[in-house]
Amino acid sequence: MSSRLHRRLIALAATTASAALLLAGCAAPAPSTEAANADTAATREVQHARGTTEVPVEPQRVVTLEPLELDTAAAVGVVPVGAAVASNVVGVPAYLGLDGVEAVGSVPEPDLQAIAALKPDLILGTEARHSALYAQLSSIAPTVFIATQADPWRDNAALIGEALGREDETAALLEKVDARCGELADTYGVDGETVQLIRPRDETTLSLYGPVSFAGSLLECVGFTIPDQDWADGLQADISPENILSAQADHVFVTTADPSDDSTIPAAIVQNADAFPSVTLVDTSYWVSGVGPLGAQKVLDDIEQYLEERS
């Protein structure tokens, strides 16, 4: 081999080695421990009515199948992409002030195709209502179930807050509800006074709401007492109009779609006016349907206004 050729080969080898070192210097560094930990922390476990589910740390596309889940999500600043509603006619309750939430069927019968089309990353439902749909819902997205809508609503709200990654915010909202109850109790002193919440179902059925119910628990936390009934799970008791006198109380609230329309007071109460000297219409959309921290404050608004007017 000539000395000239030998020198050219050495030069070429040196150039190749330099290029290799340069490329190595430009290559992306190996993932750091922090980056690896961030990847594994993208989900977390939540224990619920159907076991344990891995859910996103910060879910972005939430679908709710229960009013309490919708209210709680809105209360902590999570606007669901979809929600099962009381009816497609009514849609998302107006008191929540939400826009852009798509109805995905009714609360008893969610629309699985509509849910899947929204590509959710978290679905919130209820074992008592949606048990048969759990496998299908879980195939769409991680799914968390509260046990039943009849459970104490504060416990359910706390679980929803956990699933949304907003435990602290939810706890703070529940504390505000309880604090306001205490303030109203101290201000108006209604201890010992009885109250009934009556929901007209149809011409043959009136539902009375008990201490475990959403609005019933709020009435009692401000100091009222709900008379004993044969409660179903502590939630409600149904009576016929003929038995309306069994619903007498010092204060009676009646739910309606239009609180300004006195004609929605049940005829049985109107016909027994002497037995019901204090009857107040209240909005069904949050006294009954709107369970959650936002609905609770709306109910307390109504209670405070009522107590202020009678004081």
NORQUIQUI-V517908 format. One record per residue. N is the residue number from 1. RES is the residue in three letters. PHI is phi in radians with two decimals (* if undefined). BURIAL is I if it has 16 or more other C-alpha atoms within 10 Angstrom, else O. D_CENTER is the distance of its C-alpha to the mean C-alpha in Angstrom with 1 decimal. Layout:
n:N res:RES phi:PHI burial:BURIAL d_center:D_CENTER
n:N res:RES phi:PHI burial:BURIAL d_center:D_CENTER
This chain:
n:1 res:MET phi:* burial:O d_center:84.2
n:2 res:SER phi:-1.24 burial:O d_center:85.3
n:3 res:SER phi:-1.10 burial:O d_center:84.3
n:4 res:ARG phi:-1.10 burial:O d_center:82.8
n:5 res:LEU phi:-1.12 burial:O d_center:80.5
n:6 res:HIS phi:-1.06 burial:O d_center:79.6
n:7 res:ARG phi:-1.15 burial:O d_center:78.5
n:8 res:ARG phi:-1.16 burial:O d_center:76.4
n:9 res:LEU phi:-1.16 burial:O d_center:74.5
n:10 res:ILE phi:-1.14 burial:O d_center:73.8
n:11 res:ALA phi:-1.09 burial:O d_center:72.4
n:12 res:LEU phi:-1.08 burial:O d_center:70.2
n:13 res:ALA phi:-1.11 burial:O d_center:68.7
n:14 res:ALA phi:-1.13 burial:O d_center:68.0
n:15 res:THR phi:-1.09 burial:O d_center:66.2
n:16 res:THR phi:-1.10 burial:O d_center:64.1
n:17 res:ALA phi:-1.13 burial:O d_center:63.1
n:18 res:SER phi:-1.11 burial:O d_center:62.2
n:19 res:ALA phi:-1.08 burial:O d_center:60.0
n:20 res:ALA phi:-1.11 burial:O d_center:58.2
n:21 res:LEU phi:-1.11 burial:O d_center:57.6
n:22 res:LEU phi:-1.11 burial:O d_center:56.3
n:23 res:LEU phi:-1.13 burial:O d_center:53.8
n:24 res:ALA phi:-1.10 burial:O d_center:52.7
n:25 res:GLY phi:-1.18 burial:O d_center:52.1
n:26 res:CYS phi:-1.48 burial:O d_center:49.9
n:27 res:ALA phi:-1.16 burial:O d_center:47.8
n:28 res:ALA phi:-1.13 burial:O d_center:44.1
n:29 res:PRO phi:-1.21 burial:O d_center:44.0
n:30 res:ALA phi:-1.09 burial:O d_center:42.6
n:31 res:PRO phi:-0.97 burial:O d_center:38.8
n:32 res:SER phi:-1.35 burial:O d_center:38.4
n:33 res:THR phi:-1.07 burial:O d_center:36.8
n:34 res:GLU phi:-1.08 burial:O d_center:34.0
n:35 res:ALA phi:-1.13 burial:O d_center:33.3
n:36 res:ALA phi:-1.12 burial:O d_center:33.3
n:37 res:ASN phi:-1.13 burial:O d_center:30.9
n:38 res:ALA phi:-1.10 burial:O d_center:28.5
n:39 res:ASP phi:-1.13 burial:O d_center:28.5
n:40 res:THR phi:-1.25 burial:O d_center:27.7
n:41 res:ALA phi:-1.55 burial:O d_center:24.9
n:42 res:ALA phi:-1.18 burial:O d_center:23.1
n:43 res:THR phi:-2.27 burial:O d_center:20.9
n:44 res:ARG phi:-2.59 burial:O d_center:19.9
n:45 res:GLU phi:-1.56 burial:O d_center:19.2
n:46 res:VAL phi:-2.24 burial:I d_center:16.1
n:47 res:GLN phi:-1.53 burial:O d_center:16.8
n:48 res:HIS phi:-2.63 burial:I d_center:14.6
n:49 res:ALA phi:-1.11 burial:O d_center:15.4
n:50 res:ARG phi:-1.92 burial:O d_center:17.7
n:51 res:GLY phi:2.12 burial:O d_center:19.4
n:52 res:THR phi:-2.14 burial:O d_center:19.3
n:53 res:THR phi:-2.29 burial:I d_center:18.2
n:54 res:GLU phi:-1.40 burial:I d_center:19.3
n:55 res:VAL phi:-2.13 burial:I d_center:16.7
n:56 res:PRO phi:-1.07 burial:I d_center:17.5
n:57 res:VAL phi:-1.07 burial:I d_center:17.9
n:58 res:GLU phi:-2.29 burial:I d_center:16.4
n:59 res:PRO phi:-1.05 burial:I d_center:14.7
n:60 res:GLN phi:-1.91 burial:O d_center:15.7
n:61 res:ARG phi:-2.25 burial:I d_center:14.7
n:62 res:VAL phi:-1.74 burial:I d_center:11.2
n:63 res:VAL phi:-2.06 burial:I d_center:10.5
n:64 res:THR phi:-1.95 burial:I d_center:7.4
n:65 res:LEU phi:-1.99 burial:I d_center:8.8
n:66 res:GLU phi:-2.35 burial:I d_center:6.5
n:67 res:PRO phi:-0.93 burial:I d_center:5.5
n:68 res:LEU phi:-1.06 burial:I d_center:3.1
n:69 res:GLU phi:-1.20 burial:I d_center:1.9
n:70 res:LEU phi:-1.16 burial:I d_center:3.9
n:71 res:ASP phi:-1.08 burial:I d_center:4.2
n:72 res:THR phi:-1.12 burial:I d_center:3.7
n:73 res:ALA phi:-1.05 burial:I d_center:5.5
n:74 res:ALA phi:-1.08 burial:I d_center:7.7
n:75 res:ALA phi:-1.12 burial:I d_center:8.4
n:76 res:VAL phi:-1.73 burial:I d_center:9.8
n:77 res:GLY phi:1.51 burial:O d_center:11.6
n:78 res:VAL phi:-1.82 burial:I d_center:10.4
n:79 res:VAL phi:-1.59 burial:I d_center:11.0
n:80 res:PRO phi:-1.09 burial:I d_center:10.3
n:81 res:VAL phi:-1.38 burial:I d_center:13.6
n:82 res:GLY phi:-2.64 burial:I d_center:12.5
n:83 res:ALA phi:-2.65 burial:I d_center:10.2
n:84 res:ALA phi:-1.27 burial:I d_center:11.3
n:85 res:VAL phi:-2.15 burial:I d_center:12.0
n:86 res:ALA phi:-1.05 burial:I d_center:13.7
n:87 res:SER phi:-2.79 burial:O d_center:16.9
n:88 res:ASN phi:-1.15 burial:O d_center:18.4
n:89 res:VAL phi:-1.22 burial:O d_center:20.3
n:90 res:VAL phi:-1.32 burial:O d_center:17.6
n:91 res:GLY phi:1.26 burial:I d_center:15.4
n:92 res:VAL phi:-1.19 burial:I d_center:12.4
n:93 res:PRO phi:-0.93 burial:I d_center:12.3
n:94 res:ALA phi:-1.12 burial:O d_center:14.9
n:95 res:TYR phi:-1.10 burial:O d_center:13.6
n:96 res:LEU phi:-1.34 burial:O d_center:11.1
n:97 res:GLY phi:1.12 burial:O d_center:14.4
n:98 res:LEU phi:-1.74 burial:O d_center:13.4
n:99 res:ASP phi:-2.12 burial:O d_center:16.3
n:100 res:GLY phi:1.43 burial:O d_center:16.9
n:101 res:VAL phi:-1.61 burial:I d_center:13.8
n:102 res:GLU phi:-1.49 burial:I d_center:15.6
n:103 res:ALA phi:-1.25 burial:I d_center:15.0
n:104 res:VAL phi:-2.13 burial:I d_center:15.4
n:105 res:GLY phi:1.48 burial:I d_center:16.5
n:106 res:SER phi:-1.68 burial:I d_center:15.0
n:107 res:VAL phi:-1.02 burial:I d_center:12.3
n:108 res:PRO phi:-1.25 burial:I d_center:15.4
n:109 res:GLU phi:-2.35 burial:O d_center:17.2
n:110 res:PRO phi:-1.14 burial:I d_center:15.7
n:111 res:ASP phi:-1.66 burial:I d_center:18.4
n:112 res:LEU phi:-1.12 burial:O d_center:19.3
n:113 res:GLN phi:-1.12 burial:O d_center:21.8
n:114 res:ALA phi:-1.13 burial:O d_center:19.6
n:115 res:ILE phi:-1.14 burial:I d_center:17.0
n:116 res:ALA phi:-1.07 burial:I d_center:20.0
n:117 res:ALA phi:-1.13 burial:O d_center:21.5
n:118 res:LEU phi:-1.44 burial:I d_center:18.8
n:119 res:LYS phi:0.91 burial:O d_center:19.7
n:120 res:PRO phi:-1.24 burial:I d_center:16.3
n:121 res:ASP phi:-1.90 burial:I d_center:16.5
n:122 res:LEU phi:-2.77 burial:I d_center:13.2
n:123 res:ILE phi:-2.11 burial:I d_center:11.6
n:124 res:LEU phi:-2.03 burial:I d_center:8.6
n:125 res:GLY phi:-2.44 burial:I d_center:9.5
n:126 res:THR phi:-2.36 burial:I d_center:10.8
n:127 res:GLU phi:-1.00 burial:I d_center:14.3
n:128 res:ALA phi:-1.11 burial:O d_center:15.3
n:129 res:ARG phi:-1.73 burial:I d_center:14.7
n:130 res:HIS phi:-2.06 burial:I d_center:15.2
n:131 res:SER phi:-0.91 burial:O d_center:17.7
n:132 res:ALA phi:-1.18 burial:O d_center:20.5
n:133 res:LEU phi:-1.73 burial:O d_center:18.8
n:134 res:TYR phi:-1.04 burial:I d_center:18.0
n:135 res:ALA phi:-1.09 burial:O d_center:21.3
n:136 res:GLN phi:-1.18 burial:O d_center:21.1
n:137 res:LEU phi:-1.12 burial:I d_center:17.6
n:138 res:SER phi:-1.16 burial:O d_center:18.8
n:139 res:SER phi:-1.30 burial:O d_center:21.9
n:140 res:ILE phi:-1.52 burial:I d_center:20.0
n:141 res:ALA phi:-2.87 burial:I d_center:17.9
n:142 res:PRO phi:-0.92 burial:I d_center:16.7
n:143 res:THR phi:-2.20 burial:I d_center:14.1
n:144 res:VAL phi:-2.09 burial:I d_center:12.0
n:145 res:PHE phi:-2.00 burial:I d_center:11.4
n:146 res:ILE phi:-1.33 burial:I d_center:10.1
n:147 res:ALA phi:-1.22 burial:I d_center:13.2
n:148 res:THR phi:-2.78 burial:I d_center:12.4
n:149 res:GLN phi:-1.19 burial:I d_center:10.3
n:150 res:ALA phi:-1.53 burial:I d_center:13.3
n:151 res:ASP phi:-1.13 burial:I d_center:12.9
n:152 res:PRO phi:-0.90 burial:I d_center:12.8
n:153 res:TRP phi:-1.13 burial:I d_center:9.3
n:154 res:ARG phi:-1.11 burial:I d_center:10.2
n:155 res:ASP phi:-1.11 burial:O d_center:11.1
n:156 res:ASN phi:-1.11 burial:I d_center:8.0
n:157 res:ALA phi:-1.08 burial:I d_center:6.2
n:158 res:ALA phi:-1.09 burial:I d_center:9.5
n:159 res:LEU phi:-1.15 burial:I d_center:9.5
n:160 res:ILE phi:-1.11 burial:I d_center:6.5
n:161 res:GLY phi:-1.03 burial:I d_center:8.4
n:162 res:GLU phi:-1.12 burial:I d_center:11.5
n:163 res:ALA phi:-1.07 burial:I d_center:10.8
n:164 res:LEU phi:-1.48 burial:I d_center:10.3
n:165 res:GLY phi:1.28 burial:I d_center:13.4
n:166 res:ARG phi:-2.20 burial:I d_center:12.2
n:167 res:GLU phi:-1.02 burial:I d_center:12.9
n:168 res:ASP phi:-1.13 burial:O d_center:15.2
n:169 res:GLU phi:-1.09 burial:I d_center:13.3
n:170 res:THR phi:-1.15 burial:I d_center:10.4
n:171 res:ALA phi:-1.04 burial:I d_center:13.3
n:172 res:ALA phi:-1.14 burial:O d_center:15.0
n:173 res:LEU phi:-1.16 burial:I d_center:12.5
n:174 res:LEU phi:-1.17 burial:I d_center:12.4
n:175 res:GLU phi:-1.10 burial:O d_center:16.2
n:176 res:LYS phi:-1.13 burial:O d_center:16.5
n:177 res:VAL phi:-1.09 burial:I d_center:15.0
n:178 res:ASP phi:-1.14 burial:I d_center:17.5
n:179 res:ALA phi:-1.12 burial:O d_center:20.2
n:180 res:ARG phi:-1.20 burial:I d_center:20.0
n:181 res:CYS phi:-0.97 burial:I d_center:20.2
n:182 res:GLY phi:-1.08 burial:O d_center:23.3
n:183 res:GLU phi:-1.11 burial:O d_center:24.8
n:184 res:LEU phi:-1.15 burial:I d_center:24.6
n:185 res:ALA phi:-1.08 burial:I d_center:26.1
n:186 res:ASP phi:-1.20 burial:O d_center:28.9
n:187 res:THR phi:-1.30 burial:O d_center:29.6
n:188 res:TYR phi:-1.90 burial:O d_center:29.8
n:189 res:GLY phi:0.92 burial:O d_center:30.8
n:190 res:VAL phi:-1.68 burial:I d_center:29.7
n:191 res:ASP phi:-0.92 burial:O d_center:30.2
n:192 res:GLY phi:1.58 burial:O d_center:31.9
n:193 res:GLU phi:-1.55 burial:O d_center:30.9
n:194 res:THR phi:-1.62 burial:I d_center:29.2
n:195 res:VAL phi:-2.56 burial:I d_center:26.3
n:196 res:GLN phi:-2.28 burial:I d_center:25.0
n:197 res:LEU phi:-1.97 burial:I d_center:22.0
n:198 res:ILE phi:-2.02 burial:I d_center:23.2
n:199 res:ARG phi:-2.03 burial:I d_center:21.6
n:200 res:PRO phi:-1.19 burial:I d_center:24.4
n:201 res:ARG phi:-1.60 burial:O d_center:23.8
n:202 res:ASP phi:-2.79 burial:O d_center:27.2
n:203 res:GLU phi:-1.22 burial:O d_center:30.8
n:204 res:THR phi:-1.97 burial:O d_center:31.0
n:205 res:THR phi:-2.39 burial:O d_center:27.8
n:206 res:LEU phi:-2.13 burial:I d_center:26.0
n:207 res:SER phi:-1.79 burial:I d_center:23.0
n:208 res:LEU phi:-1.77 burial:I d_center:23.0
n:209 res:TYR phi:-1.82 burial:I d_center:19.8
n:210 res:GLY phi:-1.66 burial:I d_center:20.5
n:211 res:PRO phi:-1.10 burial:I d_center:19.8
n:212 res:VAL phi:-1.44 burial:I d_center:17.0
n:213 res:SER phi:-1.15 burial:I d_center:15.0
n:214 res:PHE phi:-1.00 burial:I d_center:12.4
n:215 res:ALA phi:-1.20 burial:I d_center:15.0
n:216 res:GLY phi:-1.06 burial:I d_center:17.8
n:217 res:SER phi:-1.15 burial:I d_center:16.8
n:218 res:LEU phi:-1.26 burial:I d_center:16.7
n:219 res:LEU phi:-1.08 burial:I d_center:20.1
n:220 res:GLU phi:-1.28 burial:I d_center:21.6
n:221 res:CYS phi:-1.27 burial:I d_center:20.5
n:222 res:VAL phi:-1.61 burial:I d_center:22.5
n:223 res:GLY phi:2.07 burial:I d_center:25.4
n:224 res:PHE phi:-1.19 burial:I d_center:25.6
n:225 res:THR phi:-2.10 burial:I d_center:26.5
n:226 res:ILE phi:-1.61 burial:I d_center:25.3
n:227 res:PRO phi:-1.03 burial:O d_center:28.4
n:228 res:ASP phi:-1.11 burial:O d_center:28.5
n:229 res:GLN phi:-2.46 burial:O d_center:27.9
n:230 res:ASP phi:-1.49 burial:O d_center:27.8
n:231 res:TRP phi:-1.26 burial:O d_center:24.1
n:232 res:ALA phi:-1.52 burial:O d_center:22.5
n:233 res:ASP phi:1.04 burial:O d_center:20.5
n:234 res:GLY phi:1.31 burial:I d_center:20.6
n:235 res:LEU phi:-1.55 burial:I d_center:18.1
n:236 res:GLN phi:-2.68 burial:I d_center:20.5
n:237 res:ALA phi:-2.43 burial:I d_center:24.1
n:238 res:ASP phi:-1.71 burial:I d_center:25.6
n:239 res:ILE phi:-2.27 burial:I d_center:29.0
n:240 res:SER phi:-1.60 burial:O d_center:31.5
n:241 res:PRO phi:-0.96 burial:I d_center:32.8
n:242 res:GLU phi:-1.13 burial:O d_center:36.0
n:243 res:ASN phi:-1.81 burial:O d_center:34.4
n:244 res:ILE phi:-1.06 burial:I d_center:32.8
n:245 res:LEU phi:-1.13 burial:O d_center:34.9
n:246 res:SER phi:-1.30 burial:O d_center:32.9
n:247 res:ALA phi:-1.82 burial:I d_center:30.0
n:248 res:GLN phi:-1.16 burial:I d_center:32.1
n:249 res:ALA phi:-2.85 burial:I d_center:30.9
n:250 res:ASP phi:-1.10 burial:I d_center:31.8
n:251 res:HIS phi:-2.37 burial:I d_center:28.8
n:252 res:VAL phi:-2.22 burial:I d_center:27.1
n:253 res:PHE phi:-1.94 burial:I d_center:24.0
n:254 res:VAL phi:-2.13 burial:I d_center:23.7
n:255 res:THR phi:-1.44 burial:I d_center:20.8
n:256 res:THR phi:-2.75 burial:I d_center:21.8
n:257 res:ALA phi:-1.32 burial:O d_center:21.0
n:258 res:ASP phi:-2.40 burial:O d_center:23.6
n:259 res:PRO phi:-1.09 burial:I d_center:24.1
n:260 res:SER phi:-1.53 burial:O d_center:27.5
n:261 res:ASP phi:-1.82 burial:O d_center:29.0
n:262 res:ASP phi:-1.11 burial:O d_center:30.7
n:263 res:SER phi:-1.21 burial:O d_center:31.8
n:264 res:THR phi:-1.50 burial:O d_center:28.4
n:265 res:ILE phi:-1.19 burial:I d_center:29.2
n:266 res:PRO phi:-0.97 burial:I d_center:30.2
n:267 res:ALA phi:-1.01 burial:O d_center:34.0
n:268 res:ALA phi:-1.08 burial:I d_center:34.3
n:269 res:ILE phi:-1.30 burial:I d_center:33.1
n:270 res:VAL phi:-1.04 burial:O d_center:35.4
n:271 res:GLN phi:-1.28 burial:O d_center:38.3
n:272 res:ASN phi:-2.16 burial:O d_center:37.9
n:273 res:ALA phi:-1.00 burial:O d_center:37.4
n:274 res:ASP phi:-1.11 burial:O d_center:39.6
n:275 res:ALA phi:-1.46 burial:O d_center:37.2
n:276 res:PHE phi:-2.29 burial:I d_center:34.2
n:277 res:PRO phi:-1.26 burial:O d_center:35.4
n:278 res:SER phi:-2.27 burial:O d_center:32.0
n:279 res:VAL phi:-2.19 burial:I d_center:29.5
n:280 res:THR phi:-2.24 burial:I d_center:26.7
n:281 res:LEU phi:-1.43 burial:I d_center:24.6
n:282 res:VAL phi:-2.35 burial:I d_center:21.0
n:283 res:ASP phi:-1.39 burial:I d_center:18.4
n:284 res:THR phi:-1.04 burial:I d_center:16.6
n:285 res:SER phi:-1.08 burial:I d_center:13.9
n:286 res:TYR phi:-2.15 burial:I d_center:12.3
n:287 res:TRP phi:-1.25 burial:I d_center:14.4
n:288 res:VAL phi:-2.06 burial:I d_center:13.4
n:289 res:SER phi:-1.44 burial:I d_center:10.9
n:290 res:GLY phi:-1.56 burial:I d_center:8.7
n:291 res:VAL phi:-1.21 burial:I d_center:7.1
n:292 res:GLY phi:2.51 burial:I d_center:5.8
n:293 res:PRO phi:-1.04 burial:I d_center:8.3
n:294 res:LEU phi:-1.24 burial:I d_center:9.5
n:295 res:GLY phi:-1.07 burial:I d_center:9.9
n:296 res:ALA phi:-1.07 burial:I d_center:11.6
n:297 res:GLN phi:-1.16 burial:I d_center:14.0
n:298 res:LYS phi:-1.15 burial:I d_center:14.8
n:299 res:VAL phi:-1.08 burial:I d_center:15.8
n:300 res:LEU phi:-1.14 burial:I d_center:17.8
n:301 res:ASP phi:-1.00 burial:O d_center:19.4
n:302 res:ASP phi:-1.13 burial:I d_center:20.7
n:303 res:ILE phi:-1.09 burial:I d_center:21.9
n:304 res:GLU phi:-1.10 burial:I d_center:23.7
n:305 res:GLN phi:-1.10 burial:O d_center:25.3
n:306 res:TYR phi:-1.08 burial:O d_center:26.4
n:307 res:LEU phi:-1.16 burial:O d_center:27.9
n:308 res:GLU phi:-1.15 burial:O d_center:29.5
n:309 res:GLU phi:-1.19 burial:O d_center:31.2
n:310 res:ARG phi:-1.63 burial:O d_center:32.6
n:311 res:SER phi:-1.44 burial:O d_center:33.8
